[in-house]
């Protein structure tokens, strides 16, 4: 690590389905069982699904 900025970087962690489920559950509990369209929980689930799909595709190519 050459600079202070590099040492402070947070390592990249992809959104997993478990992460998205936890976020969605919390939002449902706060909003009477509803997930807001376009809200954080919905975006988290979309990202998790995309990451899972990419992982599956990479594994199929091996």
C-alpha positions, 0 to 999 in steps of 0.5 A: 500500500503506497498511500494513506487513501489506499490503506483506508479502502474498504474491500469489495464485498458483493451483495449476497442473497442472504444479505438481501433477504436480511435487508428485505425482512427489516424493511417488511417489518418496518412497512407492514409487510411491504417492500417499497418499489425501487427502495433499498431492499428492492435494489439489494435483491436485484444486485444479489440476483445479478451477482448470483447469476454471474457466479453461476455463469462463471462456474459453468464456463470452467 
